[in-house]
């Protein structure tokens, strides 16, 4: 079988084999190299041109109704250029970056169809690349004492890689089961899925974890609706209810420290340090860690020298995450209920000093899994945003501000939007209307739905979703379970990110839409 996949057959052109190898290069590059994703797609176009038979290819494409519908999505962005002010950005960035919607679809749909075995091999190459990349990331994790979980996605954004991991967890066993009847291969695929599940929690991408939760909820709901055995449906319902209770209890436990308000009495405010120095209290700053006021009980005469005894990093410099080290130190000490003085700093354990140097602001983060830490951080950011009104410097609160600004901008041009190239003009308008401190930043709202609405309005957004729905219906892609899982992953990820505006995210979307929609054909499978 492998020989027929990787060698030229009598009835095919050498260009068919080249197309297959370039397709494999593209899917291998998606988790590893943006550069080679582009190279592979450019070479596909060059191979298409060199092969010739252009009119035959155009006719083949025109006969593929699903492909024509899919490519019209790019046409919506083209139409959005008609009312765009920033034409240069629209053409030079948005239209250029979304070209795979047009070019990749056209090249693959107009070329002679690759065999099902070759398409299977391309998808398998993608899954194995995700596996190898996760192993490399885990090795990086083992070799460093403190590591930002994002960095264990060694080649690409942890957000998009986590989406790929979630898909492969379900895709690989499904695909292996259809490629081989030997249980050994299926067992191996299931073990790989278990490993990737462990890695996903280690990576702790909030997007990836939400995608996983969305997929699990979809599968449970699907089983509850389609299950023919009543007892099994009851078990599924009870399992879902139990999982929801566990999630709610976990969230309450993580959020509880944020709800505490521990205030010192007036007599304590006049206390002195063991060295006889007074404390400074910033009574106008109510920032807290685990209920304790961060900018109270600060012995400024002591902390510099005391910190110098524990660390080589000067207290007035930055920690390893780029934040002021002094602020990280204050927050960490406050999280333990300690004062900011010599005795407190000298009481820190060595691993706590290293944690502060690496930007850990709360002692709880040293004991929690990172996904719990991320949840707590998001809650803390929201509370700080509510307290100060300033979202700067915090990922989640910035997104809240950008979403608010997007809604303001959308109200001005609801039906047609601002134009394909005017996303930054729209955001500037919305942020200025809010008098936001983010006003001078060129930032997108990190929500694909809002970006689409701002670009092409309500009419254009409905057109995009209608075209994709028609593509799915024409291609009958939903008969394959992994495609439904893929849709859930894309739908959830677009709530907090903009994958269609990123090269890797867009290539991921286009490839698997085409894979299940146009090229993975198994007439014997329905709702598999």
C-alpha positions as CSV (number, residue, x, y, z in Angstrom):
1,X,0.0,0.0,0.0
2,X,2.8,2.4,0.9
3,X,4.5,1.9,-2.4
4,X,1.3,2.9,-4.3
5,X,0.9,6.0,-2.1
6,X,4.5,7.4,-2.4
7,X,5.4,6.3,-6.0
8,X,4.0,7.4,-9.4
9,X,1.4,5.1,-10.9
10,X,1.1,4.4,-14.6
11,X,-2.2,6.2,-15.0
12,X,-1.1,9.5,-13.3
13,X,1.1,12.4,-14.0
14,X,4.2,13.2,-12.0
15,X,2.4,16.5,-11.1
16,X,-0.2,14.4,-9.2
17,X,2.6,12.9,-7.1
18,X,4.2,16.4,-6.6
19,X,0.8,17.7,-5.4
20,X,0.5,14.9,-2.9
21,X,4.0,15.6,-1.5
22,X,3.3,19.3,-1.3
23,X,0.1,18.7,0.5
24,X,1.9,16.6,3.0
25,X,4.5,19.3,3.4
26,X,1.7,21.8,4.1
27,X,0.0,19.7,6.8
28,X,3.3,18.9,8.4
29,X,4.2,22.6,8.5
30,X,0.9,23.7,10.1
31,X,2.0,22.8,13.6
32,X,5.7,23.5,12.9
33,X,6.4,26.3,10.4
34,X,4.4,29.2,9.0
35,X,7.1,29.7,6.4
36,X,6.7,26.2,4.9
37,X,2.9,26.5,5.0
38,X,3.4,29.4,2.6
39,X,6.1,27.6,0.6
40,X,4.0,24.6,0.1
41,X,1.0,26.6,-1.1
42,X,3.1,28.7,-3.5
43,X,4.7,25.5,-5.0
44,X,1.2,24.0,-5.4
45,X,0.2,26.9,-7.5
46,X,3.4,26.7,-9.5
47,X,2.9,22.9,-10.0
48,X,-0.6,23.6,-11.2
49,X,0.6,26.1,-13.8
50,X,3.5,24.0,-15.1
51,X,1.2,21.0,-15.6
52,X,-1.0,22.8,-18.0
53,X,-4.4,21.6,-19.1
54,X,-5.8,24.8,-17.7
55,X,-9.2,24.7,-19.4
56,X,-9.8,21.1,-18.4
57,X,-8.9,22.1,-14.8
58,X,-11.2,25.1,-14.8
59,X,-14.1,22.9,-16.1
60,X,-13.4,20.4,-13.4
61,X,-13.6,23.1,-10.8
62,X,-16.8,24.5,-12.2
63,X,-18.4,21.1,-12.0
64,X,-17.6,20.9,-8.3
65,X,-20.5,22.8,-6.8
66,X,-19.4,22.5,-3.2
67,X,-15.9,24.0,-4.1
68,X,-17.5,26.9,-6.0
69,X,-19.7,27.7,-3.0
70,X,-16.8,27.5,-0.6
71,X,-14.6,29.8,-2.8
72,X,-17.4,32.4,-2.8
73,X,-16.6,33.1,0.9
74,X,-13.5,34.9,-0.4
75,X,-15.8,36.9,-2.6
76,X,-17.6,38.4,0.4
77,X,-14.3,39.9,1.5
78,X,-13.7,41.2,-2.0
79,X,-17.1,42.9,-2.0
80,X,-16.2,44.5,1.4
81,X,-13.4,46.4,-0.4
82,X,-16.0,48.5,-2.2
83,X,-16.6,50.6,0.9
84,X,-13.2,50.3,2.5
85,X,-11.2,53.5,3.2
86,X,-7.9,51.8,4.0
87,X,-7.5,50.1,0.7
88,X,-3.8,49.5,1.1
89,X,-4.3,47.5,4.3
90,X,-7.4,45.7,2.9
91,X,-5.4,44.4,-0.1
92,X,-2.0,44.1,1.4
93,X,-3.1,42.3,4.6
94,X,-6.7,41.0,4.7
95,X,-7.2,39.9,1.1
96,X,-3.6,38.6,0.8
97,X,-3.8,36.6,4.1
98,X,-7.1,35.1,3.2
99,X,-6.0,34.0,-0.3
100,X,-5.9,30.3,0.7
101,X,-9.7,30.4,0.8
102,X,-9.4,31.0,-3.0
103,X,-6.1,29.6,-4.1
104,X,-5.9,26.4,-2.1
105,X,-9.5,25.5,-2.8
106,X,-9.1,26.2,-6.5
107,X,-5.9,24.3,-7.0
108,X,-7.1,21.2,-5.1
109,X,-10.6,21.1,-6.5
110,X,-9.4,21.7,-10.1
111,X,-6.6,19.2,-10.1
112,X,-7.1,15.5,-10.7
113,X,-8.4,14.0,-7.5
114,X,-5.9,12.3,-5.3
115,X,-6.7,8.8,-4.1
116,X,-8.5,8.3,-0.7
117,X,-5.3,6.5,0.5
118,X,-3.2,9.6,-0.2
119,X,-5.7,11.9,1.5
120,X,-5.7,9.5,4.5
121,X,-1.9,9.6,4.5
122,X,-1.9,13.5,4.5
123,X,-4.2,13.6,7.4
124,X,-2.1,10.9,9.2
125,X,1.0,13.0,8.6
126,X,-0.7,15.9,10.2
127,X,-1.7,13.9,13.3
128,X,1.8,12.4,13.7
129,X,3.4,15.8,13.4
130,X,1.2,17.1,16.2
131,X,2.3,14.1,18.3
132,X,6.0,14.6,17.6
133,X,5.7,18.4,18.3
134,X,4.0,17.6,21.7
135,X,6.8,15.3,22.6
136,X,9.4,18.0,21.8
137,X,7.3,20.5,23.9
138,X,7.3,18.0,26.8
139,X,11.0,17.6,26.6
140,X,11.4,21.4,26.9
141,X,9.1,21.3,29.9
142,X,11.2,18.7,31.6
143,X,14.5,20.6,31.0
144,X,13.4,23.9,32.6
145,X,12.6,24.5,36.3
146,X,10.2,27.4,35.5
147,X,8.5,27.5,32.2
148,X,5.6,29.4,30.7
149,X,3.2,26.7,29.5
150,X,2.8,28.6,26.2
151,X,6.5,27.8,25.4
152,X,5.9,24.1,25.3
153,X,4.3,24.7,22.0
154,X,7.8,25.1,20.5
155,X,7.0,26.2,16.9
156,X,3.6,27.8,16.6
157,X,1.1,29.8,18.7
158,X,-0.1,27.7,21.7
159,X,-3.6,28.7,20.8
160,X,-3.7,27.2,17.3
161,X,-1.6,24.2,18.3
162,X,-4.0,23.4,21.1
163,X,-6.9,23.4,18.6
164,X,-4.9,20.9,16.5
165,X,-4.3,18.8,19.5
166,X,-8.0,18.6,20.4
167,X,-8.8,17.6,16.8
168,X,-6.1,14.9,16.7
169,X,-7.3,13.4,20.0
170,X,-10.5,12.4,18.2
171,X,-9.4,12.2,14.6
172,X,-6.5,9.8,14.9
173,X,-8.5,6.8,16.5
174,X,-11.3,7.4,14.1
175,X,-9.0,7.4,11.1
176,X,-6.9,4.4,12.2
177,X,-10.0,2.4,12.8
178,X,-11.0,2.9,9.1
179,X,-7.5,2.3,7.8
180,X,-6.8,-1.0,9.6
181,X,-8.8,-3.8,11.2
182,X,-6.0,-4.7,13.5
183,X,-6.7,-3.8,17.1
184,X,-3.1,-3.1,17.8
185,X,-3.1,0.0,15.6
186,X,-6.3,1.2,17.2
187,X,-4.9,0.7,20.7
188,X,-1.8,2.6,19.8
189,X,-4.0,5.5,18.4
190,X,-6.0,5.6,21.6
191,X,-2.8,5.7,23.7
192,X,-1.6,8.6,21.6
193,X,-4.9,10.4,22.3
194,X,-4.5,9.8,26.0
195,X,-1.0,11.3,25.8
196,X,-2.3,14.3,23.8
197,X,-5.0,14.8,26.4
198,X,-2.4,15.0,29.1
199,X,-0.3,17.3,27.0
200,X,-3.3,19.6,26.4
201,X,-3.7,20.1,30.2
202,X,0.0,20.7,30.5
203,X,-0.1,23.3,27.7
204,X,-3.1,24.9,29.5
205,X,-4.3,27.0,26.6
206,X,-7.6,28.3,27.7
207,X,-8.8,28.2,24.1
208,X,-7.8,24.5,23.8
209,X,-9.4,23.6,27.0
210,X,-12.6,25.4,26.1
211,X,-12.6,23.6,22.7
212,X,-12.2,20.3,24.5
213,X,-15.1,21.1,26.8
214,X,-17.2,22.1,23.8
215,X,-16.4,18.8,22.0
216,X,-17.2,16.7,25.1
217,X,-20.5,18.6,25.6
218,X,-21.3,18.0,21.9
219,X,-20.5,14.3,22.0
220,X,-22.5,13.9,25.2
221,X,-25.5,15.8,23.8
222,X,-25.2,13.8,20.5
223,X,-25.3,10.5,22.5
224,X,-28.2,11.7,24.6
225,X,-30.2,12.6,21.5
226,X,-29.2,9.7,19.2
227,X,-28.8,7.0,21.8
228,X,-31.2,4.1,21.3
229,X,-30.8,2.5,24.8
230,X,-32.8,4.4,27.4
231,X,-30.5,3.3,30.3
232,X,-27.5,4.5,28.3
233,X,-29.1,7.9,27.7
234,X,-29.8,8.2,31.4
235,X,-26.2,7.4,32.3
236,X,-25.0,10.0,29.8
237,X,-27.4,12.6,31.3
238,X,-26.2,11.8,34.8
239,X,-22.6,11.9,33.7
240,X,-23.1,15.3,32.1
241,X,-24.8,16.6,35.2
242,X,-22.0,15.3,37.4
243,X,-19.3,16.9,35.2
244,X,-21.1,20.2,35.3
245,X,-21.3,20.1,39.1
246,X,-17.6,19.3,39.3
247,X,-16.7,22.2,37.0
248,X,-18.8,24.6,38.9
249,X,-17.3,23.5,42.3
250,X,-13.8,23.8,40.8
251,X,-14.5,27.3,39.5
252,X,-16.0,28.4,42.9
253,X,-12.9,27.0,44.7
254,X,-10.5,28.8,42.3
255,X,-12.4,32.1,42.4
256,X,-13.0,32.1,46.2
257,X,-9.7,33.8,47.1
258,X,-10.7,36.7,44.8
259,X,-13.8,37.3,46.9
260,X,-12.0,37.8,50.2
261,X,-11.5,41.2,51.8
262,X,-9.1,41.1,54.7
263,X,-8.7,44.6,56.2
264,X,-6.2,45.6,58.9
265,X,-7.4,47.4,62.0
266,X,-6.3,51.0,62.7
267,X,-3.9,49.9,65.4
268,X,-2.1,47.5,63.1
269,X,-1.5,50.3,60.6
270,X,0.7,52.1,63.2
271,X,2.9,49.0,63.8
272,X,6.7,49.0,63.0
273,X,9.0,46.4,61.6
274,X,11.3,44.2,63.7
275,X,14.1,46.6,62.8
276,X,12.0,49.6,64.1
277,X,11.1,51.0,60.7
278,X,7.7,52.3,59.9
279,X,5.4,51.0,57.2
280,X,4.0,52.9,54.3
281,X,0.3,52.4,53.4
282,X,-1.2,53.5,50.1
283,X,-4.7,53.9,51.3
284,X,-5.9,54.9,47.8
285,X,-4.8,51.6,46.2
286,X,-7.1,48.7,47.0
287,X,-5.5,46.1,44.9
288,X,-5.6,42.7,46.7
289,X,-4.1,39.2,46.5
290,X,-6.1,36.5,48.3
291,X,-8.0,39.3,50.2
292,X,-4.8,41.1,51.5
293,X,-4.1,44.6,50.4
294,X,-1.0,44.7,48.2
295,X,0.1,48.3,48.8
296,X,-0.2,48.3,52.6
297,X,2.6,47.5,55.1
298,X,5.5,48.4,52.8
299,X,8.9,48.9,54.6
300,X,10.7,50.7,51.8
301,X,13.9,51.1,53.8
302,X,14.3,47.3,54.1
303,X,13.0,45.6,51.0
304,X,15.8,46.5,48.6
305,X,18.6,45.2,50.8
306,X,16.7,42.2,51.9
307,X,15.8,41.2,48.3
308,X,19.4,41.7,47.3
309,X,20.4,39.0,49.9
310,X,18.0,36.5,48.2
311,X,18.3,37.3,44.5
312,X,20.7,38.6,41.9
313,X,17.9,40.4,40.0
314,X,17.7,44.0,41.3
315,X,14.4,44.9,42.9
316,X,13.9,47.9,40.6
317,X,14.3,45.8,37.4
318,X,11.9,43.5,35.6
319,X,11.1,39.9,36.3
320,X,11.4,37.2,33.5
321,X,7.9,38.0,32.2
322,X,8.7,41.7,31.7
323,X,6.7,43.0,34.6
324,X,8.2,45.2,37.4
325,X,9.8,42.8,39.9
326,X,8.9,44.9,42.8
327,X,5.2,44.7,41.9
328,X,5.4,40.9,41.6
329,X,7.2,40.7,45.0
330,X,4.5,42.8,46.7
331,X,1.7,40.7,45.2
332,X,3.4,37.4,46.1
333,X,4.0,38.4,49.7
334,X,0.5,39.8,50.0
335,X,-0.9,36.5,48.7
336,X,0.7,34.8,51.7
337,X,-0.6,37.4,54.1
338,X,2.9,38.7,54.7
339,X,4.1,42.3,55.1
340,X,6.5,43.8,52.7
341,X,9.6,43.9,55.0
342,X,12.9,42.3,55.6
343,X,11.6,39.4,57.8
344,X,9.0,38.4,55.2
345,X,11.5,38.4,52.3
346,X,14.0,36.4,54.3
347,X,11.3,33.9,55.3
348,X,10.7,33.0,51.6
349,X,11.8,29.6,50.5
350,X,14.3,29.3,47.7
351,X,11.7,28.0,45.2
352,X,9.5,31.0,46.1
353,X,12.2,33.4,45.3
354,X,12.8,31.7,42.0
355,X,9.0,31.8,41.3
356,X,9.0,35.6,41.9
357,X,11.9,36.0,39.6
358,X,9.9,34.2,36.9
359,X,6.9,36.5,37.4
360,X,4.7,34.3,39.6
361,X,2.5,36.8,41.6
362,X,0.6,34.4,43.9
363,X,1.9,31.5,46.0
364,X,-1.2,29.4,45.0
365,X,0.1,29.3,41.4
366,X,3.0,27.2,42.6
367,X,0.6,24.4,43.7
368,X,-2.2,24.6,41.1
369,X,-2.3,23.1,37.6
370,X,-1.8,25.9,35.1
371,X,-5.4,25.8,33.8
372,X,-6.6,26.7,37.3
373,X,-4.0,29.4,37.5
374,X,-5.2,30.8,34.2
375,X,-8.8,30.8,35.4
376,X,-7.8,32.6,38.6
377,X,-5.7,35.1,36.6
378,X,-8.7,35.9,34.4
379,X,-10.9,36.5,37.4
380,X,-8.3,38.7,39.0
381,X,-7.9,40.7,35.7
382,X,-11.7,41.2,35.6
383,X,-11.8,42.5,39.2
384,X,-8.9,44.8,38.6
385,X,-10.6,46.1,35.4
386,X,-13.8,46.8,37.4
387,X,-11.7,48.5,40.2
388,X,-9.5,50.7,38.0
389,X,-11.3,50.9,34.6
390,X,-7.9,50.3,33.0
391,X,-7.4,47.1,31.0
392,X,-3.8,47.7,30.0
393,X,-1.3,45.0,30.6
394,X,-3.8,42.2,31.1
395,X,-4.9,39.9,28.3
396,X,-8.4,39.0,29.4
397,X,-9.4,42.5,30.5
398,X,-8.1,44.0,27.3
399,X,-10.3,41.6,25.4
400,X,-13.3,42.8,27.4
401,X,-12.5,46.4,26.5
402,X,-12.0,45.6,22.9
403,X,-15.3,43.7,22.7
404,X,-17.0,46.8,24.2
405,X,-15.4,49.0,21.6
406,X,-16.3,46.6,18.8
407,X,-20.0,46.8,19.8
408,X,-19.8,50.6,19.8
409,X,-18.2,50.7,16.3
410,X,-20.6,48.1,15.0
411,X,-23.6,50.2,15.9
412,X,-22.3,52.9,13.5
413,X,-22.2,50.6,10.5
414,X,-24.4,47.7,11.4
415,X,-25.6,46.4,8.0
416,X,-22.5,46.6,5.8
417,X,-19.7,47.1,8.3
418,X,-16.7,49.4,8.0
419,X,-15.1,47.5,5.0
420,X,-12.7,44.7,4.7
421,X,-9.6,46.8,5.3
422,X,-11.0,49.2,8.0
423,X,-10.9,47.0,11.1
424,X,-8.4,49.3,12.8
425,X,-10.4,52.4,11.9
426,X,-13.4,50.7,13.5
427,X,-11.5,49.9,16.6
428,X,-10.1,53.4,16.9
429,X,-13.6,54.8,16.7
430,X,-14.9,52.4,19.3
431,X,-12.0,52.9,21.7
432,X,-12.1,56.7,21.3
433,X,-15.8,56.7,22.0
434,X,-15.1,54.8,25.3
435,X,-12.2,57.1,26.1
436,X,-10.2,54.0,26.5
437,X,-6.5,53.9,27.6
438,X,-6.1,51.4,24.7
439,X,-6.9,54.1,22.2
440,X,-3.4,54.4,20.8
441,X,-2.9,50.7,20.1
442,X,-3.7,48.9,16.8
443,X,-5.6,46.0,18.2
444,X,-8.2,43.6,16.9
445,X,-11.0,42.4,19.2
446,X,-9.8,38.8,19.4
447,X,-13.2,37.5,18.4
448,X,-13.7,36.3,14.8
449,X,-17.4,36.9,14.9
450,X,-16.9,40.6,15.9
451,X,-14.1,41.0,13.3
452,X,-16.3,39.7,10.6
453,X,-19.2,41.9,11.6
454,X,-17.0,45.0,11.7
455,X,-15.6,44.2,8.3
456,X,-18.6,43.3,6.3
457,X,-21.5,44.0,8.6
458,X,-24.5,41.9,9.5
459,X,-25.3,41.2,5.8
460,X,-21.8,40.1,4.9
461,X,-21.5,37.9,8.0
462,X,-24.8,36.2,7.3
463,X,-23.6,35.7,3.7
464,X,-20.4,34.0,4.9
465,X,-22.2,31.6,7.3
466,X,-24.9,30.9,4.7
467,X,-22.2,30.0,2.1
468,X,-20.4,27.7,4.5
469,X,-23.7,26.1,5.5
470,X,-24.5,25.5,1.8
471,X,-21.0,24.1,1.3
472,X,-21.5,21.6,4.2
473,X,-24.9,20.6,2.9
474,X,-23.7,20.1,-0.7
475,X,-20.6,18.2,0.4
476,X,-22.5,16.2,3.1
477,X,-19.5,16.7,5.4
478,X,-21.4,16.3,8.6
479,X,-21.8,12.6,8.0
480,X,-18.2,12.3,9.4
481,X,-18.0,12.7,13.1
482,X,-14.5,14.3,13.1
483,X,-15.8,17.1,10.9
484,X,-18.5,17.9,13.4
485,X,-15.8,17.9,16.1
486,X,-13.8,20.2,13.8
487,X,-16.8,22.6,13.6
488,X,-17.1,22.7,17.3
489,X,-13.4,23.5,17.7
490,X,-13.6,26.3,15.1
491,X,-16.8,27.7,16.6
492,X,-15.5,27.8,20.2
493,X,-12.1,29.2,19.2
494,X,-13.6,32.1,17.3
495,X,-15.2,33.4,20.5
496,X,-11.9,34.4,22.0
497,X,-9.5,34.4,19.0
498,X,-9.5,35.2,15.3
499,X,-8.1,32.1,13.6
500,X,-9.3,33.1,10.1
501,X,-7.0,36.1,10.4
502,X,-3.9,34.0,11.1
503,X,-2.1,32.0,8.4
504,X,-1.9,28.8,10.4
505,X,-5.5,29.1,11.7
506,X,-6.9,29.8,8.2
507,X,-4.9,27.0,6.6
508,X,-6.2,24.6,9.3
509,X,-9.7,25.7,8.6
510,X,-9.4,25.4,4.8
511,X,-7.6,22.1,4.8
512,X,-10.0,20.2,7.0
513,X,-13.1,21.8,5.5
514,X,-11.9,20.6,2.1
515,X,-10.6,17.3,3.4
516,X,-14.0,16.2,4.8
517,X,-16.1,18.3,2.4
518,X,-14.6,17.4,-0.9
519,X,-12.0,14.7,-0.8
520,X,-12.7,12.1,2.0
521,X,-15.4,10.2,0.3
522,X,-16.7,7.0,1.7
523,X,-20.2,6.2,0.4
524,X,-20.7,3.5,3.0
525,X,-20.4,5.8,5.9
526,X,-23.3,7.9,7.2
527,X,-22.9,9.8,10.5
528,X,-19.8,7.8,11.2
